[in-house]
Amino acid sequence: MKTETVLTGLGILSPVGNDKESFRNALLNGQSGIGFLNIQTANDTLRPMGSEVADFHPKDYVKPKKNIKVMSRDIQLAFVSSCLACSDANLITEGEGRTVDPERFGTVFGSDLIGTEVDLLLDAFRAGIKDGKYDFSTWGQAAMKEIYPLWMLKFLPNMPACQIAIGHDARGPNNAVTMCRCSSLAALTEAVRVIERGAADVMLAGGCGNRINQDFQTRTKAYLTAERRNNPDSVPRPFDAARCGSIIGEGSGTFVLENKEYAEKRGARIYAKIRGFGTAIEPVLHKSKPSGAAIRRAITLALNEAGLSPADIGFVNADGTGTEHEDRIEAESIRDILGDVPVMSNKGNFGDLGSGTGAVELASAVLALQDGLIPPTRNHTQTAADCPVNVVHGQPAALNKPVALKLNQTRLGRSFAVILEKY
């Protein structure tokens, strides 16, 4: 018999809330975390749109505090969300009273390309300027002396998983996944497989992303972002007739996953069971675009593994980016496989959080299962003719079946589907 994996804790850092209650209330009330970013620009009237995590205090969690010197903001978000998840699960990870064997405790975490912090390299750059021009021959001797020796540790995509494992003394399996918006779900599915293989009793899984970094701001066209407007909270518009592009932001979510028997033995509060998941890829060549074949296959594989039929799904937490092509193929795929199931997207609340997207959105699905309420899709007013799905909007909808299906895709044809059932 397959080992059952359950979800016993969650930690959230999002543009609409940094704890379960504020996050839940913001989504149910249709609040937005999107605005003009607080980053330095040549002209403050041209500050870019985006969503950022407010009231974030990593020094309250990182010990010793000097470790922050080798943590980019992405890593800090990941580490703090892991602390919140362990606290939520009442999982004690250090000291004599710890409730998990460090050798049976692991981490799989999704991460993005981590943008460089420009300030770190300014002195190095200045060291090579001669007579107003840059002399590259000075880089080896003059410039390198001005760079913090451990600076690269802040920008390696495996470091969120590493720092989480170090901080919680998790000596079991450890891995990092970089698949854009699919990263979080990929990390969660691998963590489930680790538990099923018997290699760990408890896993921390999730993802982090920081696309408001200035590196990302230089290539926003790559993320199909909406044009700048005076009311940034009016976008994205998932599955809407007036959809016009995405918004990029930052956030992180971590989940405590446990072998069901282990969780019950330690008296853990269980949110949900991981019923099944599926992943597929539809190769995208040259200038072609995905047709949705991978989305349909991922949904089908998830249903098969869960032993469920389309009629068993209570709602879909869709990717719903608010972009023209991606929304269309996702909507068509959902309709083809699941019929008239209720569908919602969190993108209208906080946009695209990169590799943190799936984790933060999955937390929304977990809380919806607890409340029996499906959050509305913000900024959705009229369903587009080419998006044939039943979009929950305007106000929360009652959840009649305690099963959620979460979807995320990448622009290059990768798709993940995860099915959760309320415990």
C-alpha positions as CSV (number, residue, x, y, z in Angstrom):
1,M,0.0,0.0,0.0
2,K,1.2,3.5,-0.8
3,T,2.3,5.6,2.1
4,E,-0.1,8.4,2.7
5,T,1.3,11.9,2.9
6,V,-0.5,14.6,4.8
7,L,-0.1,18.4,5.2
8,T,0.3,19.5,8.8
9,G,1.6,23.1,8.6
10,L,1.9,26.1,6.4
11,G,3.9,29.3,6.4
12,I,3.0,32.2,4.2
13,L,4.7,35.4,3.2
14,S,2.7,37.2,0.6
15,P,1.8,40.7,-0.7
16,V,-1.6,40.4,1.0
17,G,-0.6,38.9,4.3
18,N,2.1,37.2,6.3
19,D,-0.1,34.9,8.4
20,K,-3.0,32.6,7.9
21,E,-5.7,34.9,9.1
22,S,-4.7,38.0,7.2
23,F,-4.0,36.0,4.1
24,R,-7.3,34.2,4.2
25,N,-9.3,37.4,4.9
26,A,-7.5,39.3,2.2
27,L,-8.4,36.7,-0.4
28,L,-12.0,36.3,0.7
29,N,-12.5,40.0,0.7
30,G,-10.9,40.5,-2.7
31,Q,-8.0,42.7,-1.5
32,S,-5.0,43.5,-3.7
33,G,-1.3,43.6,-2.8
34,I,-0.4,45.2,-6.1
35,G,0.8,48.8,-6.4
36,F,3.8,50.9,-7.3
37,L,7.0,49.3,-6.1
38,N,9.2,51.0,-3.4
39,I,12.4,50.7,-5.5
40,Q,14.7,53.4,-6.5
41,T,14.2,54.7,-10.1
42,A,15.5,57.7,-12.0
43,N,12.0,59.2,-11.9
44,D,9.7,58.3,-9.0
45,T,6.7,59.1,-11.2
46,L,7.7,56.1,-13.3
47,R,8.1,53.5,-10.5
48,P,7.1,50.1,-11.9
49,M,4.0,48.1,-10.8
50,G,4.3,45.0,-8.8
51,S,3.6,43.3,-5.5
52,E,5.9,43.1,-2.5
53,V,5.8,41.6,1.0
54,A,5.3,44.3,3.6
55,D,6.2,44.2,7.4
56,F,8.9,41.6,6.8
57,H,11.4,41.2,9.6
58,P,13.9,38.4,8.9
59,K,16.1,39.3,11.8
60,D,13.4,38.0,14.1
61,Y,13.9,34.5,12.7
62,V,17.5,34.1,11.4
63,K,19.9,33.0,14.1
64,P,22.7,34.1,14.4
65,K,21.6,37.3,12.7
66,K,25.0,37.6,10.9
67,N,23.8,34.8,8.6
68,I,21.6,37.3,6.9
69,K,24.8,38.6,5.2
70,V,24.7,35.5,2.9
71,M,21.0,35.5,2.3
72,S,19.4,37.3,-0.6
73,R,15.8,38.5,-0.1
74,D,14.6,35.3,-1.8
75,I,16.5,33.2,0.7
76,Q,15.2,35.3,3.6
77,L,11.6,34.9,2.4
78,A,12.1,31.1,2.1
79,F,13.7,30.7,5.5
80,V,11.1,32.8,7.4
81,S,8.2,31.0,5.7
82,S,9.8,27.7,6.8
83,C,9.9,28.9,10.4
84,L,6.2,29.9,10.2
85,A,5.3,26.5,8.8
86,C,7.1,24.6,11.6
87,S,5.5,26.8,14.2
88,D,2.1,26.2,12.6
89,A,2.6,22.4,12.6
90,N,3.9,22.5,16.2
91,L,7.0,20.9,14.9
92,I,10.0,21.5,17.2
93,T,13.2,21.1,15.2
94,E,15.9,21.8,17.7
95,G,16.9,21.2,21.3
96,E,16.1,18.3,23.6
97,G,12.3,18.7,23.0
98,R,12.5,18.3,19.3
99,T,9.7,16.3,17.8
100,V,11.5,15.0,14.6
101,D,14.6,13.0,14.1
102,P,17.0,15.1,12.1
103,E,18.1,12.1,10.0
104,R,14.4,11.6,9.0
105,F,13.8,15.2,8.2
106,G,14.4,16.7,4.8
107,T,13.8,19.7,2.5
108,V,12.8,20.2,-1.2
109,F,12.4,23.8,-2.2
110,G,11.5,25.6,-5.4
111,S,13.5,28.7,-6.3
112,D,14.0,31.2,-9.1
113,L,16.9,32.8,-10.8
114,I,18.0,35.1,-8.0
115,G,18.6,38.6,-9.1
116,T,21.9,40.3,-8.2
117,E,21.9,43.1,-5.7
118,V,23.5,46.0,-7.6
119,D,24.9,47.7,-4.5
120,L,27.1,44.6,-3.8
121,L,29.1,45.2,-7.1
122,L,29.2,49.0,-7.2
123,D,32.6,49.3,-5.6
124,A,34.0,46.5,-7.8
125,F,32.7,48.3,-10.9
126,R,34.1,51.6,-9.8
127,A,37.5,50.1,-9.3
128,G,37.8,49.5,-13.0
129,I,36.9,53.0,-14.2
130,K,39.8,55.0,-15.6
131,D,39.3,58.3,-17.3
132,G,35.6,57.8,-17.5
133,K,35.9,54.4,-19.2
134,Y,35.8,50.9,-17.9
135,D,39.1,49.0,-18.1
136,F,38.3,45.2,-18.1
137,S,42.0,44.4,-17.5
138,T,41.6,45.6,-13.9
139,W,38.9,43.1,-13.0
140,G,41.1,40.3,-11.7
141,Q,43.2,42.4,-9.3
142,A,41.4,45.7,-8.6
143,A,37.8,44.7,-8.8
144,M,37.8,41.4,-7.1
145,K,39.3,43.0,-3.9
146,E,36.1,45.0,-3.6
147,I,33.7,42.0,-3.6
148,Y,32.5,40.3,-0.5
149,P,34.2,36.8,-0.6
150,L,30.9,34.9,0.1
151,W,28.8,37.1,-2.1
152,M,27.8,34.2,-4.5
153,L,26.2,32.3,-1.6
154,K,23.4,34.9,-1.7
155,F,22.5,34.1,-5.3
156,L,22.7,30.3,-5.8
157,P,19.2,28.8,-6.4
158,N,20.0,25.8,-4.1
159,M,20.6,28.1,-1.1
160,P,17.0,28.4,0.0
161,A,16.9,24.7,0.6
162,C,20.3,24.7,2.1
163,Q,19.6,27.5,4.6
164,I,16.3,26.0,5.6
165,A,18.0,22.6,6.3
166,I,20.8,24.3,8.3
167,G,18.4,26.4,10.3
168,H,16.1,23.4,11.2
169,D,18.9,20.8,11.4
170,A,17.2,18.8,8.7
171,R,19.8,16.2,7.7
172,G,17.6,14.1,5.5
173,P,17.1,14.3,1.7
174,N,17.7,17.8,0.3
175,N,17.0,19.2,-3.1
176,A,16.2,22.4,-5.1
177,V,13.9,22.8,-8.1
178,T,13.9,25.6,-10.6
179,M,10.9,25.5,-12.9
180,C,9.5,29.0,-12.8
181,R,5.9,29.0,-11.7
182,C,5.9,25.2,-11.5
183,S,8.8,25.1,-9.0
184,S,6.7,25.0,-5.8
185,L,4.5,22.2,-7.0
186,A,7.5,20.3,-8.3
187,A,9.1,20.6,-4.9
188,L,6.0,19.4,-3.1
189,T,5.6,16.3,-5.4
190,E,9.2,15.3,-5.0
191,A,8.9,15.7,-1.2
192,V,5.9,13.4,-1.3
193,R,7.9,10.8,-3.2
194,V,10.7,11.0,-0.6
195,I,8.2,10.2,2.1
196,E,6.6,7.4,0.0
197,R,10.1,5.9,-0.5
198,G,10.5,5.7,3.2
199,A,13.5,8.1,3.2
200,A,12.0,10.6,5.6
201,D,9.1,11.0,8.0
202,V,8.8,14.8,7.7
203,M,9.6,17.1,4.8
204,L,9.6,20.9,4.3
205,A,8.5,21.8,0.8
206,G,7.6,25.0,-0.9
207,G,9.0,27.8,-3.0
208,C,10.2,31.4,-3.0
209,G,10.4,34.1,-5.7
210,N,11.5,37.7,-5.8
211,R,10.7,39.1,-9.3
212,I,10.6,42.7,-8.0
213,N,14.4,42.7,-7.9
214,Q,15.9,45.3,-10.2
215,D,17.4,42.5,-12.4
216,F,13.9,41.4,-13.3
217,Q,12.7,44.9,-13.9
218,T,15.1,45.2,-16.8
219,R,13.3,42.5,-18.7
220,T,9.6,42.7,-17.8
221,K,8.6,42.1,-21.4
222,A,9.8,38.5,-20.9
223,Y,7.0,38.0,-18.3
224,L,4.2,39.4,-20.4
225,T,3.5,42.2,-17.9
226,A,0.6,44.6,-18.3
227,E,1.3,48.2,-19.4
228,R,1.8,50.7,-16.6
229,R,-1.4,52.4,-15.5
230,N,-2.5,54.8,-12.7
231,N,-4.5,52.0,-11.0
232,P,-2.1,49.1,-10.8
233,D,-4.4,47.1,-8.6
234,S,-6.8,46.7,-11.6
235,V,-4.5,44.0,-13.1
236,P,-4.0,41.1,-13.7
237,R,-7.5,40.1,-14.9
238,P,-7.5,36.3,-15.0
239,F,-9.8,34.7,-17.6
240,D,-11.4,38.1,-18.1
241,A,-12.6,39.6,-21.4
242,A,-10.3,42.6,-20.7
243,R,-7.3,40.7,-19.7
244,C,-4.1,42.6,-20.7
245,G,-1.1,41.0,-19.0
246,S,0.6,39.9,-15.8
247,I,2.2,41.6,-12.8
248,I,5.3,40.4,-11.1
249,G,5.9,40.3,-7.4
250,E,7.5,38.4,-4.5
251,G,6.5,35.8,-1.9
252,S,7.2,32.4,-0.3
253,G,5.2,29.5,1.1
254,T,6.4,26.4,3.0
255,F,4.4,23.3,3.9
256,V,5.2,20.6,6.5
257,L,4.5,17.2,4.9
258,E,4.4,14.1,7.0
259,N,3.9,10.4,6.8
260,K,0.3,10.1,7.9
261,E,1.1,7.5,10.6
262,Y,3.9,9.6,11.9
263,A,1.7,12.7,12.1
264,E,-1.1,10.9,13.9
265,K,1.4,9.4,16.4
266,R,2.7,12.8,17.3
267,G,-0.8,14.2,17.5
268,A,-0.4,16.7,14.7
269,R,-3.3,18.7,13.4
270,I,-3.8,17.6,9.8
271,Y,-5.1,20.1,7.1
272,A,-5.3,17.9,4.1
273,K,-4.2,14.7,2.4
274,I,-2.1,14.8,-0.8
275,R,-4.3,12.6,-3.0
276,G,-2.3,12.7,-6.2
277,F,-0.5,14.7,-8.7
278,G,0.6,14.7,-12.4
279,T,3.1,16.4,-14.5
280,A,3.6,16.6,-18.2
281,I,5.5,18.7,-20.8
282,E,4.5,19.8,-24.3
283,P,7.7,20.7,-26.1
284,V,7.6,24.3,-27.5
285,L,9.8,24.7,-30.5
286,H,11.0,27.9,-32.1
287,K,8.1,30.5,-32.0
288,S,5.3,28.0,-31.3
289,K,3.2,28.1,-28.2
290,P,1.7,25.3,-26.0
291,S,-1.7,24.1,-27.0
292,G,-2.7,22.9,-23.5
293,A,-1.9,19.2,-24.1
294,A,0.4,19.1,-21.1
295,I,-2.2,20.7,-18.9
296,R,-4.8,18.1,-19.9
297,R,-2.4,15.3,-19.4
298,A,-1.3,16.6,-16.0
299,I,-4.9,16.8,-14.8
300,T,-5.7,13.3,-16.0
301,L,-2.6,11.8,-14.4
302,A,-3.4,13.5,-11.1
303,L,-7.0,12.1,-11.2
304,N,-5.7,8.7,-12.0
305,E,-3.2,8.6,-9.1
306,A,-5.8,10.0,-6.7
307,G,-8.4,7.4,-7.9
308,L,-10.9,10.2,-8.5
309,S,-13.2,11.2,-11.3
310,P,-13.7,14.7,-12.6
311,A,-17.0,14.9,-10.7
312,D,-15.1,14.6,-7.4
313,I,-13.2,17.9,-7.8
314,G,-14.7,20.7,-5.7
315,F,-12.8,23.5,-7.4
316,V,-9.7,24.4,-9.3
317,N,-7.1,26.9,-8.1
318,A,-5.9,27.8,-11.6
319,D,-2.7,29.5,-12.7
320,G,-4.8,32.1,-14.4
321,T,-2.1,34.6,-15.3
322,G,-4.3,37.2,-16.9
323,T,-2.4,36.8,-20.2
324,E,-4.0,36.2,-23.6
325,H,-2.7,32.8,-24.7
326,E,-2.0,31.1,-21.3
327,D,-5.5,31.8,-19.9
328,R,-7.2,30.5,-23.1
329,I,-5.4,27.1,-23.2
330,E,-5.7,26.6,-19.4
331,A,-9.4,27.3,-19.5
332,E,-10.0,25.1,-22.5
333,S,-8.0,22.3,-20.8
334,I,-10.0,22.5,-17.6
335,R,-13.3,22.5,-19.4
336,D,-12.2,19.5,-21.6
337,I,-11.3,17.3,-18.6
338,L,-13.3,18.6,-15.6
339,G,-16.4,20.2,-17.2
340,D,-18.2,23.0,-15.3
341,V,-16.1,22.9,-12.1
342,P,-15.7,26.2,-10.2
343,V,-12.4,27.9,-11.1
344,M,-10.5,30.7,-9.4
345,S,-7.1,32.3,-9.6
346,N,-5.1,34.3,-7.0
347,K,-3.2,36.3,-9.6
348,G,-5.6,39.2,-9.4
349,N,-4.6,39.6,-5.7
350,F,-0.8,39.5,-6.1
351,G,0.3,38.6,-9.6
352,D,3.1,36.3,-10.6
353,L,5.5,35.5,-7.7
354,G,7.9,33.4,-9.8
355,S,8.9,30.2,-8.1
356,G,6.9,31.3,-5.0
357,T,3.7,31.3,-7.0
358,G,2.6,27.7,-6.6
359,A,3.3,27.6,-2.8
360,V,1.4,30.8,-2.0
361,E,-1.5,29.8,-4.2
362,L,-1.6,26.3,-2.8
363,A,-1.9,27.8,0.7
364,S,-5.0,29.6,-0.6
365,A,-6.4,26.2,-1.7
366,V,-5.6,24.6,1.7
367,L,-7.4,27.4,3.6
368,A,-10.4,27.2,1.2
369,L,-10.8,23.5,2.1
370,Q,-10.8,24.4,5.8
371,D,-13.3,27.2,5.4
372,G,-15.5,25.5,2.8
373,L,-15.3,28.8,0.8
374,I,-13.7,29.4,-2.6
375,P,-12.1,32.9,-2.7
376,P,-13.3,35.1,-5.6
377,T,-11.0,35.9,-8.5
378,R,-10.1,39.6,-8.1
379,N,-10.4,41.9,-11.2
380,H,-12.6,39.4,-13.0
381,T,-15.9,41.0,-14.2
382,Q,-16.8,39.3,-17.5
383,T,-15.5,35.9,-18.5
384,A,-13.8,36.0,-21.9
385,A,-15.5,34.1,-24.8
386,D,-12.3,32.1,-25.3
387,C,-12.1,31.0,-21.7
388,P,-15.0,28.6,-21.3
389,V,-14.8,28.1,-17.5
390,N,-17.0,28.8,-14.5
391,V,-15.0,31.5,-12.8
392,V,-15.7,32.3,-9.1
393,H,-15.8,36.1,-8.9
394,G,-17.5,39.0,-7.0
395,Q,-17.8,37.1,-3.8
396,P,-16.7,33.8,-2.2
397,A,-18.6,30.6,-3.3
398,A,-19.6,27.7,-1.1
399,L,-17.4,24.6,-1.6
400,N,-19.6,21.6,-2.0
401,K,-16.9,18.9,-2.3
402,P,-13.8,19.0,-0.1
403,V,-11.3,18.3,-2.9
404,A,-9.1,20.9,-4.6
405,L,-7.0,20.7,-7.7
406,K,-4.1,23.1,-8.1
407,L,-2.6,24.0,-11.5
408,N,0.6,25.8,-12.5
409,Q,2.3,26.0,-15.9
410,T,5.4,27.5,-17.5
411,R,5.4,29.3,-20.9
412,L,7.7,26.5,-22.2
413,G,5.0,23.8,-21.9
414,R,5.6,22.3,-18.5
415,S,2.5,21.7,-16.4
416,F,1.8,20.4,-12.8
417,A,-1.5,19.4,-11.2
418,V,-1.8,18.5,-7.5
419,I,-5.0,17.2,-5.8
420,L,-5.7,17.9,-2.1
421,E,-8.5,16.6,0.0
422,K,-9.6,18.0,3.4
423,Y,-8.7,15.6,6.2
